[in-house]
Each structure stands twice: as C-alpha cells, then as structure tokens.
Amino acid sequence: MSLKDSIDLNNLPKHIAIIMDGNGRWAKSQGKNRLFGHTNGVTAVRETAEGCAELGVKYLTLYAFSTENWNRPILEVTGLMDLLLKTIKIEVKTLQKNNIRLKAIGDIDALPGNTARELRQAKEETAGNTRMDLILALNYSGKAEIMKSVKQIAEDVKQGKINVADINEEMMTSHLYTAGIPDPELMVRTSGEQRISNFLLWQLAYAEFYFTEKFWPDFDREELYNAILTYQNRERRFGKTTEQIKGEAK
Ligand code: FPP
C-alpha cells in the first residue's frame, strides 16, 4: 500500500500550517546563493498545495515572510519580494484552475507596493474559489497579531461598546488575521529546527507538531503524507485522559 493510500481521509487535518525552513542551507549545500534555495522552495510550495487540495485539506497556511525577516541582507529581502511577486503572478492561473482561494495574513500594507498590489489582485481573482484556502503568512508576527486584537478590544471597551467582563476567547479570535479560519490541527516545520518562531502563537494552542530534517526545497508529497500519517497516529487529548477519549469514541 502506498503512503497516500494509508491516509484515513475521514481523519484529515482540516488545516495544516507549515514553517518552510532550510532554503538557505539547501542552497549552500550545493554551493549556490540563498535566493537559489528560495526559488527552488517554490516547487515545494506547488507540490504541497496540490497534494493538500487533492487529499481534501481545506486550509493550508505557509509562513513565507516574518516581520523578523526584514533583518536579512537587503539583496535577499528584495530577491524574496521579487520572487513572491513573480510567483503570485504566474500561479494565479493554476489557483483558478484548481479552485483554490488565495488569502494572506500579516501586515500586508507594509509590503512593497507592487507585491501588495499583486497579492490583492490575486486574492480578488480567486475569492470565489471553494476547494481549499491557501493562506500566505507575509510580514507576519504572531505577537503583533495578538497585540492587534488586544488593542482593538481595548478600544471597544474605551468607547463603551463592551465591558471587560465580556472579553472571551471568541472575541480575541475574531480580531486576529485568521478570523473565520479554524485553528490548524497540524504544524509542520522543515530543516530540523524545533521552534515555532512567532508563527500563529494563539492558533497553534492544540496543534500537533511534526518536525522533519528535510530542507524545504526537498519537501514533497511523500513528506506531506508522512506528516499527515504521523498526525493520524497521535492521540489528541485536549487536556483529557486516554480513557476519557476512548470512551467518547464509542
Ligand atoms: C526559510 O528558509 C524560508 C523563507 C524565509 C522564505 C520562504 C519562501 C519561499 C519558499 C518562496 C516563495 C513562497 C511562496 C509562498 C510563493 P531560510 O532562508 O531561513 O533557510 P536557512 O534556515 O537554511 O537559512
């Protein structure tokens, strides 16, 4: 039986979030510059998005650029922005063909004008698609996202629209970039690093983590299937005991 056939389609994660790491090291191992790694990372993005859509995953979030990534050498930052612009421009047709809706989370307005424009246009063009949401985390920071939510709620309290006692998890969630999107059940990070690096800090509260040694450009469908199979073999207890979970499954 192939890896894909071993996947239980009734127990798929609805939402998979991925920290695409190791592009630079992948390039270095071949004596190439870091941008060569990012360019090859696009192939893995395509493979993963197609693989997820084919299986029936409904949301795929990819960490493409963090607010901390601005601190990288200027040539790498401008190269990455150009690559994003070019990739979105080229891939929008494939997204349409595959009925995939493009979304973005993060401080999009602070991206270079042409990247933000291209992204906005691709979002509009694909807005009616229903098979899967491909969500790009761009200029994203989990802490900044939580602070944004807190500030908006504080403003509502100040204006007398709500009371402090009304503040709850649902309200916090409704002010996040991901409002309306279910939390990821599975978070994957490539390249052997075992951190969440300011990614979806609120939303990953109960996610299963899967770490692989593979660098992002080497991530393919088989790796995706491995991650999902590992997730399906985990017992998700949400604070309960094994016995309670087993009782509920009856
Ligand atoms: C991390 O590897 C990767 C990034 C910061 C950028 C990811 C971007 C892409 C794969 C390109 C395009 C993506 C889309 C969605 C169109 P790293 O540079 O930190 O690698 P290192 O840890 O080995 O240095």
Residues whose N, C-alpha, C, O or C-beta is under 5 A from the ligand:
A	BS01	FPP	M20 D21 G22 N23 G24 R25 W26 H38 G41 V42 V45 Y63 A64 L84 T87
